[in-house]
């Protein structure tokens, strides 16, 4: 596929490379290098050497922002957010009239002439054959993209920079060895059926593909609900008292679910706030009690991106107002959920 035909998720072309049997098949990321604290590393772990490009709207990029804050990497790895208004040329950098310095939605600070994230890719690889996605971890010293794979960027952040961090951040272990096998197994179906499942549902181009995807999606949400509501589950997080990668990878999809995916992607068998009490409780605990989740969530970017960039789904770009509030307080329930809880007493 020629680079001029590349597209991002807002404008996926209906071709055989991306859609098979009527459903979305997401290509693998192309840049898969690793930051390491080893002395001979190609990409050594150094303060202020790397720059993270993200979108507040993108759930994959959202993961990296969460971990960056959880691990105390704000002063070590700065970031820039692209604008939410993704069009044919992909994720754009802010212009003067759309700049929001408080959110790091600004022009690219390291590529003076860059207008889109694609320009960062094409500077390094003029014939790059992949998609121009975020997140991107960029090495300013070598002017190279280290990685555009979110699942690997977050694992770099777990340990690679620990020698630069204060002890309280070194202690944060999002992938404890005792849970690693279980988390890896959970990641597999969470990614396929939930994280990517909402996209396979919303971007299906046949009724059969849609119904297959939405069924798998809600079966897996039922699985999460069963885990979080089981008698053996204790603590506010997915694996109990401490945040793990399972929370980081599930949260970006669940926080977008009621605000976007229910109506925009036709994921409407149930919503989270009235249909999944345990997931809703987990979501509110994570959002309200952990600033790394709350402070990296921007509902304006999320809602405007999906509804105004996905013109093949929403041709007039109308953005629904609700649900309001975007997230309920920890002790609040929607009337349907409160009534259901009362009937069980």
KAKA-V280423 format. One line per field, one symbol per residue. ss: DSSP state (A for helix, B for strand, O for the rest). psi: psi as a letter, one per 30 degrees, with the letter a starting at -180 (. if undefined). burial: b if it has 9 or more other C-alpha atoms within 8 Angstrom, else e. A space follows every 50 residues. Layout:
ss = ???
psi = ???
burial = ???
This chain:
ss = OOAAAOOOAAAOOOOOOOBBOOBBOOOOOOOBOOOBOOOOOOOBOOOOOB BBBBOOOOAAAAAAAAAAAAOOOOOOOBBBBOOOOOBOOBOBOOOAAAOB AAAOBOOOOOOOOOOBAAAAAAAAOOOOOOOOOOOBBBBOOOOBBBBOOA AAAAAAAAAOOAAAOOAAAAOOOOOOOOOAAAAAAAAAAAAAAAAOAAAA AAOOOOAAAAAAAAAAAAAAAAAAAAAAAOOOOOOOBOOBOOOOAAAAAA AAAAAAAAAAAAAAOOOOOOOAAAAOAAAAAAAAAAAAAOAAAAOOOOAA AAAAAAAAAOOOOOOOOOOOOOOOOOOOOOOOOOAAAAAAAAAAO
psi = klffglllffhkkilfffkkhglkjklllejhlkklgkfgkeiljkkgfk kkklkfekeeeeeeeeeeeeghgefejllkkllfikaegakklklefgki ffggilljffjegkflfeeeefeeifgkfalilllkjkjeefhkkekgje feeefefefegeffllefeefjjfikeffeeeeeeeeefeeefdefeeee efgkgleeeeeeeeeeefeeeeeeeeefglffkllflegbfkklfeeefe eeeeffeeeeeeeeghigellefffieeeeeeeeeeeffjffeefgkjee eeeeeefffiffeiffhkjkeakklekllfgklleeeeeeeeff.
burial = eebeebbbebbeeeeeebbbebbbbeeeeebbebbbbeeebebbbbbbbb bbbbbbbbbbbbbbbbbbbbbbbeebbbbbbbbbbbbebbbbbbeeebbe eeebbbbbeeeeebbbbbbbbbebeeebebebbbbbbbbbeeeebbbbbb ebbbebbbebbbeebeeebbebeebeeeebeebeebbebbbbbbbbbbbb bbbbeeeebbbebbebbbebbeebbeebeeeebeebbbbbeebbbbbbbb bbbbbbbbbbbbbbbbbeebbbbbebbbbbbbbbbbbbebbbbbebebee bbbbbbbbbbbeebeebeeeeeeeeeebeeeebeeebbeeeeeee
